[in-house]
Amino acid sequence: MKKAILLSLLFVACAFTASAQKFALIDMEYILKNIPAYEQANNQLNQASQQYQAEIEAKAKEAEALYKDYQKTASSLSAAQKSQKEEAIIAKEKEAAELRKKYFGPEGEMAKKQQALINPIQDKIYEAVKQIAQQNGYDAVVDRSSAQSIIFASPRIDISNEVLSKLGYSN
């Protein structure tokens, strides 16, 4: 009997604690779409990506051309010449792979550019969300665009427009 009463009291206490928390939602995709600097940063990243990809493809085509030339002339080459051409092909393929790593690797140029261009915008958004949450007493702010488990949320608790206003953008 004591266990049942204790369990009931614990359940009631948890219910009151859960209902006392205040939540808010933001839609990060919506916020980012309404920030022109983010769009510009994305355009710069896309241009850099295309430029880097073109360089990598040029190296790969050079390797492919060497390989096709090797296939055509392989029967008339000596063993030493074959070996030399094979090494040249492998060297070109390595150059292409190193370029790919240099530009698109975890520590590559694209990661550095993204960090320089996008992270400051995201940091400003985070600070705005943090200030709004502290001012309004929110215990948690959830990003609706990345929270896949949210099935429905009332528009009343969406503070995306408030975040944009805090950042100086009208919606």
C-alpha positions in Angstrom: 0.0 0.0 0.0 2.8 2.4 0.9 4.5 1.6 -2.4 1.3 2.5 -4.3 0.9 5.8 -2.5 4.6 6.6 -2.9 4.4 5.8 -6.6 1.3 7.9 -7.0 3.0 10.9 -5.3 6.0 10.5 -7.5 3.8 10.4 -10.6 2.0 13.5 -9.6 5.3 15.3 -8.8 6.7 14.4 -12.3 3.5 15.6 -13.9 3.7 19.0 -12.2 7.4 19.3 -13.0 6.9 18.4 -16.7 4.0 20.9 -17.1 6.1 23.7 -15.5 8.6 23.7 -18.3 8.3 26.1 -21.2 9.3 25.1 -24.7 9.7 27.0 -28.0 10.3 26.1 -31.5 12.4 27.6 -34.3 12.6 26.7 -37.9 16.3 27.1 -38.8 15.6 26.6 -42.5 13.1 29.4 -42.5 15.4 31.7 -40.5 18.4 31.0 -42.8 16.3 31.6 -46.0 15.5 35.1 -44.6 19.1 36.1 -44.0 20.7 37.5 -47.2 24.2 37.0 -45.9 23.5 33.2 -45.6 22.4 33.1 -49.2 25.6 35.0 -50.3 27.8 32.6 -48.3 26.1 29.6 -49.9 26.6 31.1 -53.4 30.3 31.7 -52.6 30.6 28.1 -51.3 28.9 26.7 -54.5 31.2 28.7 -56.8 34.3 27.5 -54.9 33.0 23.9 -55.0 32.5 24.1 -58.7 35.9 25.6 -59.3 37.6 22.9 -57.1 35.6 20.1 -58.8 36.7 21.4 -62.2 40.4 21.2 -61.2 39.9 17.7 -59.8 38.1 16.5 -63.0 40.9 18.1 -65.2 43.5 16.0 -63.3 41.3 12.9 -63.6 41.0 13.5 -67.4 44.8 13.8 -67.6 45.1 10.4 -65.9 42.5 9.0 -68.2 44.2 10.3 -71.3 47.5 8.8 -70.1 45.8 5.5 -69.6 44.1 5.5 -73.0 47.5 6.4 -74.6 49.1 3.5 -72.7 46.5 1.1 -73.9 47.0 2.0 -77.5 50.8 1.8 -77.3 51.3 -1.0 -74.7 52.0 -3.7 -77.2 54.9 -1.8 -78.8 56.5 -0.6 -75.5 59.4 -2.3 -73.7 58.9 -3.4 -70.1 60.8 -0.3 -68.8 58.6 2.0 -70.9 55.4 0.2 -69.7 56.5 0.6 -66.2 57.3 4.3 -66.7 53.9 5.0 -68.2 52.1 3.0 -65.5 53.9 5.1 -62.8 52.9 8.3 -64.6 49.3 7.2 -64.7 49.4 6.3 -61.0 51.0 9.6 -60.2 48.3 11.6 -62.0 45.6 9.6 -60.2 47.3 10.3 -56.9 47.4 14.0 -57.8 43.6 14.0 -58.4 43.0 12.1 -55.1 45.2 14.6 -53.2 43.4 17.5 -54.7 40.1 16.0 -53.7 41.3 15.6 -50.2 42.9 19.1 -50.2 39.6 20.7 -51.3 36.9 18.5 -49.9 38.5 16.6 -47.0 37.6 17.1 -43.4 40.3 19.7 -43.0 40.0 20.9 -46.7 39.5 24.2 -48.2 35.7 23.8 -48.4 35.5 23.0 -44.7 37.6 26.1 -43.9 35.5 28.3 -46.2 32.2 27.0 -44.7 33.6 27.6 -41.2 34.6 31.1 -42.1 31.3 32.0 -44.0 28.5 30.0 -42.3 29.6 29.6 -38.7 29.5 33.3 -37.8 25.9 33.4 -39.1 24.9 30.4 -37.1 26.6 31.8 -34.0 24.6 35.0 -34.3 21.4 32.9 -34.6 22.4 30.9 -31.6 23.0 34.0 -29.5 19.7 35.5 -30.6 17.8 32.3 -29.7 19.7 32.1 -26.4 18.7 35.7 -25.5 15.1 35.2 -26.4 15.0 32.0 -24.4 16.5 33.7 -21.4 14.1 36.7 -21.6 11.0 34.6 -22.0 12.0 31.8 -19.6 12.1 29.0 -22.1 13.6 25.8 -20.8 14.2 24.4 -24.2 14.2 25.6 -27.8 13.9 22.9 -30.4 14.7 23.3 -34.1 11.6 22.0 -36.0 13.5 21.5 -39.2 15.9 19.0 -37.7 13.7 17.4 -35.0 12.2 14.5 -36.9 10.2 13.3 -34.0 7.9 16.4 -33.8 4.6 15.4 -35.4 2.7 18.6 -34.6 3.6 21.8 -32.8 1.4 24.8 -32.2 2.4 27.9 -34.2 2.1 29.8 -30.9 5.4 28.4 -29.7 7.3 29.1 -32.9 9.7 32.0 -32.3 11.4 32.0 -35.7 10.1 35.5 -36.6 11.2 36.8 -33.2 14.7 35.4 -33.8 14.8 37.2 -37.2 13.7 40.4 -35.7 16.3 40.1 -33.0 18.9 39.7 -35.8 17.6 42.8 -37.5 15.7 41.1 -40.4 12.1 41.7 -41.1 10.0 38.7 -42.1 
